[in-house]
Amino acid sequence: MRIIKHCSQTFPTIATGFLVGMDVQGQLQSSNSFPFPAVDLPVQDSHHENAASGLAAAAPRAKSNATYQAEMIRQLREVNIDANCVGWYTSANMGNFVNLNTIENQYYYQKDPNERTVAIIYDVSRSSQGSLSLRAFRLSPAFMTAYKEGKFTTESLTKSQLRYQDILVELPLTIHNSHLLTTYLHQIPTPTPSEELTIPSHLSEISTSTTPLFPNFDSLDLSIDPFLTKTCDLLLESIENHTIEANNYSFYQRQLAREQTKITAWQAKRKAENASRVLSAQTPLPEDEWQRLFKLPAEPNRLEMLLNSRQVEQYARQVDGFTGAVSAKMFAVRGNLGSEGAGVPE
């Protein structure tokens, strides 16, 4: 509840915090969470807004927040409360959490101190549609090794056989509320009606209960969810970014091929020149001067393409989940209408 409240209050700015709990027989249990202090910047234009979002996303790695976290854990230990850091949490919008900040934050928590720490992702936009989106992730061991080496070239990826599916490992997440909180949720008082109540004359006139946890008919709505439309737009944007990264890599390959052709021609010319110098009893020229004369282009980092591919997969899964629910409703309505229309006319 504290994670949901914090992320909802700071939306659309990214919210981050750390989790405390215990590791009980291989099961990671988080009993409390604490938000990182917010950085107040004057929001004057989109540039300042992006800077504020960037600082909020990188908050778990800031030195000041690391000191704050250590001090908070020390005070929790003094009052005999679970004081082991088991991970961190962050908010997301439309499922766009697969980015470099998330990877760096999780690597910061998952490296030497505790490799079992997790990242809790709370999607504010998805949850606002009535479906709680709270997921737990951890970096895979293969990606941890590759990120520690800092090499994301074609050769290293081929050698390690690292794919974009191997970046994040989703873990099963179970939410437990205290009995006091469960009782409160089921007894949230409803507002008193302002007008005078009339006695219904028919059963259909009886209004359904407005208790928050009472079943309602909102789940039977057949309209296209705007969240689905926005997700499709973000999916197309991610595919476009993937195409840009692929074009950049193709440009690198063309540049590399041109330089290698020049080097091969230079080496052939130098060998022929040395052969003639040997015949004339002269000292051969060094054949490794091409390293000084030619400069091979640097291969672009493949990490961005891996992350973008994983983000495309995330959007595709969201679209698949939405279309599955909408299709099921439409088939149910079609079957109901078909059964009604199949009657024999009088």
Secondary structure, 3 states (H helix, E strand, C coil): CHHHHHHHHHCCCCCEEEEEEEEECCEEEEEEEEECCCCCCCCCCHHHHHHHHHHHHCHHHCHHHHHHHHHHHHHHHHCCCCCEEEEEEEEECCCCCCCHHHHHHHHHHHCCCCCCCEEEEEEHHHHCCCCCCEEEEEECHHHHHHHHHCCCCHHHHHHHCCCHHHCEEEECCCCCCCHHHHHHHHCCCCCCCCCCCCCCCCHHHCCCCCCCCCCCCHHHCCCCCHHHHHHHHHHHHHHHHHHHHHHHHHHHHHHHHHHHHHHHHHHHHHHHHHHHHHHCCCCCCCCCCHHHHCCCCCCCCCHHHHHHHHHHHHHHHHHHHHHHHHHHHHHHHHHHHHHHHCCCCC
